[in-house]
Amino acid sequence: YAHERGVVHRDLKPLNIMVGAFGDVQVMDWGVAKVTGDPHPIVDAEPTLDAHGTLQGTIIGTPAFMAPEQSRGQIDLHGFHTDVWALGVILFRLLTGSLPFSGRTPRVLRAVAFEAPPPVRDVVGPDHPPLPDELVALCEAALVPEPADRLSSAMEVAARVRAWLDGSARRARALEEVERVAAVAREAQKAREDAGELRRQAAALLEGLAPNASVAGEKARAWALQDRADQLDEAAAVAEIHYVQGLQGAL
């Protein structure tokens, strides 16, 4: 909304984002915000640090969440892409549990200004749960050092997050369907196995019987086993059709 109204926050970080009990989000502390198109006065040539860890002066923002143009003091380059970088850092933290750059303020400022952030997957260990490809790509698109090559505004970030959430919900429903029809497949396999066993029993009963043996004895029993095997095979065939249809539905 702020970007739609031409306002750049310039100090986005978890401390400044509050989520209410009903999912409402409030972005706090607009003390260093800038309205695009309006000159923003330089407070002081030497940056100062306020109680919330925000630098003000030629360098504006919080070091770990600053875009390169902020860490270099290039106020004329501040724009929506500056907030996009901060959103990328927040997403990086959500995905990896760490920040792209950390340490004492001078070291962080130099790193942000002159180094590229590490790839997301290089930060997590081999035992880390799999990361969604779409969110990794979004994070890295938001953390492009050159402002002109970065995502242009929070609207783009929001659109891609919404697309991922929608896709994630669809994937969850698809996986539920796969799990459901997997049980059907197991039932079909069990029916096939039972049918095979019944046929083996029937064959054993019929083996060695004279052609003129009484139908009321072993022959009748063997035929009953074969009939039951046929029924199981038919049930398995129907279950297998439902299994394939379920998989197609999941896709």
Phi, psi and omega in degrees: 000317180299316180295322177299329180267006176083021183249130176255128184286310177074004177213041178290131177194162182307324180299333183260009179239120181243133179250124183280176184295339182249021176085002178285143183245131175239125174267125188256170169058080180262025186296335180245019180294157181228137173268124183299140180092343178259138176293140178252118184295145174279122184294317184199150178293329179259124181294144176242157184248126178270183186293342181260011179083013182266126175278139178228139182141219175292336175250119186238130177129190178252123191315310185294340183248006181285146169280159180307320181294335176285315183295337179269357181073024182271074186300328181293343179264359180291133179198194180302325180298338178292316175293326178301318178301314181298320176298322177297320178295319178298317179294321176303317179294319179296321184282322190250339185085001180224177179256153178301321180225135180214165181127198179290153186308312180300320181293318180295316180299318178295318182295315180297322184288326192233357181240150174276144177298150177291149174302143185305313186287345176284342184274324182275151179277173182295338181270001180289141177304150180303140179262140179297128181304319184296321180286325175297315180296319179296314180302313183288331175290330179281339184253037174278124185301321182282118184305321183293337181264356182277163171305142193278333183201169179295337178297320178295317178299313182298318181297319181287326177294316179298320179297321179292317179299318179296315178295323179295319178295319178296319178298319179298316178295322180295318180293325175297319179293320178298318179296321180295312184285342175297324176294323176296319179296321178295321177296319179296318179296318179297319179297319178298317180295317179296320179297319179297319179294319178297321179292323176296319178296319179296318180297321179295322179292321184279341183295128177084355178286141177291148180303332182262020180296153184295135179285347181279349184257240185297325180299314181298319179295317180296317180296324178296321177295319179295320178299317179295322177297320178298318180297319179295321178296320178295317179296321179295320180298318178295317179297321180294324176296316179297324179298311180297317179298321178296319178295318177298319177297320178297318177297000000 
